Amino acid sequence: MVTLNDIARACGVSKTTVSRVLNNDSQFSVSAETRELIHSTAASMNYDTEKRLRSRKKASKTVSSSAQNPLKIGILSEDYPLSLDKAGNYYAKIFSSLISTLSSHPSALQLQFQYTYKSSYDDLQGLDGLIIIGKLTLDPYHPVIASIKYKVFVDYVSPDGLFDSVRIDFDDAVNLAISYFQKIGLYDIGFIGSYDHITTITSNEQKRTLDSRQIAFENYCYRNHINPKDRVWITETFTSDDGYHLTNQVIRSGNLPQALLYASDELALGGYKALQEHKLEIGKDISVIGIDNLSFTNFLNPPLTTVSLNISLIGSTAADALLSQIEGRSFPLTIHPPIHLIIRSSCKMPDTF
């Protein structure tokens, strides 16, 4: 039986917070995002499912066959716990949007949330559907996986293109940022990114690979006869700490470009600190663009120009992809949610050159 402690650990909050949110305590102050995450996690872990089933039956005299025998949807997530207190809270937002969409559909009423670190193929037996969130991989030909009828990868490629995949086209994101730099007259562009770390769900082993944003930027370099070694700097993680340390290294090398594209807003956050410690004025001495449009970016000084990925749309699109399979679609899709550039004052304006 799922307990309040289980939900609290998954959300990275206290048991008291979970209890007061689930009991709709109007006197308890908590952010709307945290409230949504707690409700989504409770639903995904099948907390109090019987009560919700009775409520749904009372609401309608006719109960569909899918409500009588609800589909069992497993969800594997790279990120644990799914805390919104993290600076990025990227996967937590995807998860909340995903569960919100699924929970409104009777076919997906019964959900199971299984964590990467204790998953095996045996854990996935008996599932009707499986959603994999994050940089995770599995054997698509394993008998247990083959027996799961509906499958969606979120934020990563589907193995051998066999299943649905909902992910950002980072080639477009990188090229959008580069085009803007060039539009405002900046052609000496550097890239600060991170390796990807792909986890195999049954062993928890991680394989370090090149991130698609790095590949896209290096392809731009090759097309323009630029040596990537002179303009690409890579660290181990997409964190602000790594962004800070790597930006410091670039500054101290004496090879700082006119403009820096950071592979994530969190890397850019650390980069801001390093640049400002070296008395470089962002938006004047150097131009900066991030990727994600996380909530803090509009509150930086100066506010960060960033490629918006519409994180909530990634989650709802993944849910829609699963539901369209349930409704009869039999062929896999790769879906790239739309992106756009949000222009703020971290880049030089054309009239300031």
CORMOLIN-V947787 format. One line per field, one symbol per residue. burial: I if it has 24 or more other ideal C-beta (glycine too) atoms within 12 Angstrom, else O. A space follows every 50 residues. Layout:
burial = ???
//
This chain:
burial = OIOIOOIIIIIIIOOOIIOOIIOOOOOOOIOOIIIIIIIIIIIIIIIOIO OIOOOIOOOOOOOOOOIOOIIIIIIIIIIIIIIIOIIIIIIIIIIIIIII IIIOIIIIIIIIIIIIOOIOIOIIOOIIIIIIIIIIIIOIOOOIIOOIII IIIIIIIIIOOOIIIIIIIIIIIIIIIIOIIOOIOIOOIIIIIIIIIIII IOOOOOOOOOIIIIIIIIOIIOOOOOOIOOIIIIIOIIIIOIIIIIIIOI IOOOOIIIIIIIIIIIIIIIIIIIIIOOOIOIIOOIIIIIIIIIIOIOOI OIIIIIIIIIIIIIIIIIIIIIIIIIOOOOOIIOIOIOIOIIIIIIIIOO OOO
//
